Amino acid sequence: MFEWIRELDLFWQYAALFLLAAAPSLDIFIVVPLGILWGLPPVAVSIIGFAGNFLMVILIGLFFARVSAWMERQRLKKGRTSSSKRETRARRIWEKYGVPGLALVAPAMVGTDIAAVLALSFGSSRRWVMGWMAVSLTVWTVIMAVGSVYGLSYAKQ
């Protein structure tokens, strides 16, 4: 799918990786293994993947009111009046475990960008959401990098 990126100069490979990480719905679960599969150094891939993904969290935190209004317009345009299953599940996690719980399971469940919007819309403070999303992204980035390195080295044997 992204094979053409492997043929680019190193700078452009990192730039493409950053942009992919910043794209909504392309979390570190895809970007980190993809960058490592391209043969890029795992530490650099992890830093760039984290930075691209966290950039979206920062932008959502800064522009939450506009993002929230846009998401509501999209929901109404699609004719949805109730919450989706993912939103309902996220709300249950938030009510039971708060922002830390939602942030730590968000990348696997709904994605960090959606989880940030949901946590903010549930009434959490911007600083609290951004801090916990940073912790969560750090943990998941390390897990994905280590898993990808060892998984790919095991697959090559």
Secondary structure by P-SEA (a helix, b strand, c coil): cccccccccaaaaaaaaaaaaaccccccccaaaaaaaacccaaaaaaaaaaaaaaaaaaaaaaaaaaaaaaaaaaaaaccccccaaaaaaaaaaaaccaaaaaaaccccccaaaaaaaaaaacccaaaaaaaaaaaaaaaaaaaaaaaaaaaaaaac
